[in-house]
Amino acid sequence: ADYPELISDFLGLLEARQIPFVVVGGIALLQHVSGRNTEDIDLILSAPRLGEIPELHICERTDLFAHGRFRDLRVDILFAEHPLFQQVATEFTRPMEYQVGKLHTATIEGLIILKLFALPSLYRKFDYDRVAIYEADITQLLFRSGRDDKFFLDILSPYILDSDRAELGAILSDIRSRLARTKKNRGKRD
């Protein structure tokens, strides 16, 4: 399948129908970090607007998200009705250039927030393949962000368990240590 073409077709469809959305996930990550492959698209979109996209066949739906297919393209929707997703959509996006034009896209900080929010659930499901990908993404994004860990944890706190906040704090601390070691080793070689 020609994923770039499918993604452009799907995004063009949303634009033509004037359905507001924010690009998140791997496609948004590619705007900030090079070398990440993705064969799906992740969006923040209002749940009631799904009815306006009959070409999107929904495979799974919960209160927070929906997974569907647009032809051969996997589409993951985070519902804008969730207050954290709404906060990312309003405070942590900016227009970025795509083949179909400028689209609202999650900032580095917005992507970090979403990936951190997903991590506890992935750990509980023992989905270590995705845990590894998310933690690698967070590492690359943190390297490019000027925000400290408390900034992210304070935003997430109303939406996660205290035990998850502590665990995410430990994960962030571990990532920061690795980044510091990399910087230190890089400095020795320069």
Secondary structure, DSSP 8 states (H G I E B T S, - for coil): --HHHHHHHHHHHHHHTT--EEEEHHHHHHHHSSS---SEEEEEE-GGGGGG-TTSEEEEE-SSEEEEEETTEEEEEEETTSHHHHHHHHHSEEEEEETTEEEEEE-HHHHHHHHHHHHHHHHHTT-HHHHHHHHHHHHHHHHH----HHHHHHHHGGGS-HHHHHHHHHHHHHHHHHHHHHHHHHHHH-
